[in-house]
Amino acid sequence: MENSMYAINSLKMMEVIDINTGAKLGFIKDLRINCDEYRVTSIVLPTQKTGWFMKNTDIEIPWEKIKKIGLDVILVDGDGIISFDE
């Protein structure tokens, strides 16, 4: 991926799309940052709640799975997506 600078707010406004399925995964909720290496390690996306008593789970996508950051979308390789409970 080319080296470009993006503001966190502009990244959070971009929709994340899986290039394998074309599915819209949502918008960035949070970033995981390695403070020792000063780099973003993954992006975190919220999932939709399916019921009143369902747990909120988030989707974590490793930074290496991001294939392209465009003007208004982020394209990711959906293989290896990690879900975890909040």
C-alpha positions as CSV (number, residue, x, y, z in Angstrom):
1,M,0.0,0.0,0.0
2,E,1.3,3.5,-0.8
3,N,2.5,5.7,2.0
4,S,-0.1,8.4,2.5
5,M,-1.1,10.4,5.5
6,Y,-4.8,10.3,6.7
7,A,-6.5,12.0,9.6
8,I,-8.3,9.7,12.0
9,N,-11.5,11.6,11.5
10,S,-11.4,11.2,7.7
11,L,-10.7,7.4,8.1
12,K,-13.7,7.0,10.4
13,M,-15.9,8.6,7.7
14,M,-14.9,6.0,5.1
15,E,-17.0,2.9,4.5
16,V,-15.1,-0.4,4.8
17,I,-15.8,-2.9,2.0
18,D,-14.6,-6.5,1.6
19,I,-13.1,-7.0,-1.8
20,N,-13.8,-10.8,-1.8
21,T,-17.6,-10.5,-1.4
22,G,-18.3,-6.8,-2.1
23,A,-20.0,-6.7,1.3
24,K,-20.2,-3.4,3.2
25,L,-18.7,-4.0,6.6
26,G,-19.4,-0.6,8.1
27,F,-17.4,2.4,9.4
28,I,-14.4,2.4,11.6
29,K,-15.2,2.5,15.3
30,D,-11.6,2.5,16.7
31,L,-8.0,1.9,15.8
32,R,-5.5,-0.4,17.6
33,I,-2.1,1.2,17.8
34,N,1.2,-0.3,18.8
35,C,2.8,2.5,20.9
36,D,6.2,0.9,20.8
37,E,6.5,0.9,17.0
38,Y,4.3,4.0,16.5
39,R,2.0,2.3,14.0
40,V,-1.6,1.2,13.5
41,T,-2.0,-2.6,13.9
42,S,-5.7,-3.0,13.1
43,I,-9.0,-1.3,12.6
44,V,-12.1,-2.1,14.7
45,L,-15.7,-2.1,13.2
46,P,-18.9,-2.5,15.1
47,T,-21.4,-5.2,14.2
48,Q,-25.1,-4.9,14.1
49,K,-27.1,-6.1,17.1
50,T,-29.5,-8.8,16.2
51,G,-31.6,-8.8,19.3
52,W,-32.2,-7.2,22.7
53,F,-30.1,-9.7,24.7
54,M,-27.3,-10.3,22.2
55,K,-23.7,-9.4,23.1
56,N,-22.0,-6.6,21.1
57,T,-19.2,-8.1,19.1
58,D,-16.7,-6.0,17.1
59,I,-14.8,-7.0,14.0
60,E,-11.0,-6.5,14.1
61,I,-9.2,-6.2,10.7
62,P,-5.4,-6.4,10.7
63,W,-3.8,-3.4,9.0
64,E,-2.1,-5.9,6.6
65,K,-5.5,-6.8,5.2
66,I,-6.2,-3.3,4.0
67,K,-5.6,-3.3,0.3
68,K,-6.5,0.2,-0.7
69,I,-7.7,3.5,0.9
70,G,-9.6,5.6,-1.6
71,L,-11.3,8.9,-1.4
72,D,-14.4,7.6,0.4
73,V,-13.9,3.8,0.9
74,I,-11.4,1.4,2.4
75,L,-11.0,-1.9,0.6
76,V,-10.0,-4.9,2.7
77,D,-9.3,-8.5,2.2
78,G,-12.0,-10.2,4.3
79,D,-10.1,-13.4,4.9
80,G,-8.8,-13.6,8.5
81,I,-11.2,-11.1,10.0
82,I,-11.4,-11.5,13.8
83,S,-14.6,-11.0,15.9
84,F,-14.4,-10.3,19.6
85,D,-16.7,-9.5,22.4
86,E,-16.8,-6.0,23.9
